């Protein structure tokens, strides 16, 4: 599968800028670049040591295209494992295209999406999970998702899998060796040590599988739905959180008729806030559609912020009605974290604050009540701290491996299922040949993660999502 031709692509974002980097990779990359590079000091590019940089000009015959820096990385000590030349030129789109077209006319072809990283994988420089982490690093837009991607790109996840796979492979070989001596009743694989390995694999797989729930929301942003009756300040709260006028604010009830979404990073964790249409009985068809979408967004959210206008609360029966509405959401979505936000705290009398606090405390120990003033920003920082507290970032702080890739997650689930079969077989006293079948299946799913077993369709699907030039 290793390509022999030399590829070229723009490695920096397209468009004009201060500088641009054009990357060539392949056995002939240095030769092709050398044919069109003239050093300021008369040095030949092809004669230089790896990991060196020369200043000179890119020329097309007698025509100078630009003054550039040429960086040389000789295989196998390069990103792709092949010879690489990176041309740092001025960021004019005209210059970029002229240089790329020059190389295309003289032995290169345009790189496919992700082909540089694909070659790194095919040449054994990185495994498949590390290659996927490269795309996650590029796509990371907050500190948490960046930290997870960097950890995986450095091999934290795949190294753990490889070690377990190597041990399991060793026992699989011993168990299958026993089959050759079945008539002599010889036992090569120590069953006590094998049980210890199965226990360790089970614990690791459980931890990795459980981490996906946290990793997936961190990678994609934690969805937070802001819900409540019309005109209680949901849009004002969204604007206050984002510190900008993102949503229309009006005294007219029902202003928000569709959901409005925006993202905010809080202490390195990405949150995706969703301002929803106010929940009430309505004859307005358009507003009714918006309310239906509100319940759809509640279903998708990890956290629900139920906002009320505290200045309108005067009697206990109003809180009783509120309890019923919140109980409806809790019964329909029992796994959701719900925070009660009492808005307009600056306009609430002390006795009303006491009434709300005492009555809502009886609803559920899990229902946190926060008093805010969305218009002035009072209490918004307390809300942000509470949101961070709801997210299990302990593993993140301790640099534990967190799974964020759904392909890895599915392979881990399948591997766990096979390991459970192995455990059942050992408990039931199954023969070695039956144990070996389930062990081989577990090894297969481990190998799917690191790419030791992969198909062209799988690779095509993964690398098609990369940008060209990476």
C-alpha positions, 0 to 999 in steps of 0.5 A: 500500500506504500505509495512510491510517488512524490506528493505536494500540498499547501500545509498552511491554510489557504489564502494570503498571509505572511508566509505559507508552507508547501510540503513535498514527501516521497523518495524523490522529494529532495531531488525534485526540490533541489532541481528548482532551488538555488541557495544563496550560498551556492549549496546543493539542497540534495547534499545537505544533512537531514533536519537542516534549513537553507535560504535561497530562491525557487526558480523556474528556469531563469525566472525567480518565483520567490525567496524561500527557506527550504527545510530538509527531513530525510527518511526514515527520520521524518514525519512520513518516514519518507524524504520531506522538503518544506518550502516556506515562501511568502504568503501570496496566493499567486506565489503559492500556486506558482510554486505548487504548479512548478512541482506538479509539472516536474514529478509531483502529484497533488496530495490527497486529504490526510495523505501525509499522515496516512503515509506516516501510518503505513510506514510505521511512524504512528499507529492508527489511533495516533493518526486519528488523534492528529485530526483531533489536535487540529480540530481542538477548540478548547484546552480540555479537548486539546489535552486529550488529543495530545495525550492520544497522539503521544500514544498514551491510549494505544500503548496501553492497548498494545501492552495488554494485547502483547500479553494476551497474544503470549497466552493465546500462543501457549494455549494453542500450543497445548492443543498440539499436546492434547493427548498428553494433557500438558498445560503450558499456560499458567491458569492463575497468571492467565486469570490475573491477566483477564482481570487486569484487561477487564478493569482497563477495558471498563475504565476506558469504556466508562471514560467515553461518556466524559470524553465524547462531551468534552470533545464535542462541547457539553450541551446545556439547554436553557429552558423556562417560561417565556420572558423570564430572561433566558436570552438575557442569560445567554447574552450574559454568559457569552458577554455579547448580544447573541440573542434578541431580548424583548419584553414581548413574551415568545420572542425566541421561537427557535433555538439559538446556540453558541459555545463558551470555554469555561476553564478550558472545558467547552460548553454549548449553550442552547437558548430555547423557546419559552415553554407555555400553552400557545395557539401560535403555530410557529411558537408551538414548533419552537416549544417542541424543539425545546423538548428535543434540545432538553433530550440532547443536553447534558445539563438543563438550566431551568430559569424562573423570574424570582420577582414574580414569585409571591406565594407558595402555590407558585413554587408548588406549580414550579415543582410539578413542571421540574418533576415532569422534566426529571421523570422524562429525563432522569439522567439529566443534571438540572440546575434551578436558576432564580433570575432577577435576584436583585429585585427579590425580597428577602422573605421570597428568597427564603421561601424559594430556598426552603421549598425547593430544597425539599424537591431533591437533594440533586437540584441545585438552586442558584440566584442570579441577575442575568441583566447585571451578571450577578451570580453568573460566575457562580453558575459557571463554577457549578457547571464545571463541578457537574463535569467529571474532570478528575481523569482529565486533571490526573492525565488519565486516558480518556476515549473520545473516538466512537470507533475506538469505543465500539472496538473496546465494547466488542473486545470487552464482550469477548473477554467476558466470554473468555472469563465464562469459559474459564469459570465453566472449565471449557477446553483450550480450543474454545478459549482460543477462539474467543481470545483471538476475537478479542485480539482482533478488536484490539488490533482494530484500534491500533490499525494492525488490522485495517481495511482500505475502506476504513483507512479511506473513511478516516483520512478523508476527514483530514485537511489536504496537506496534513 
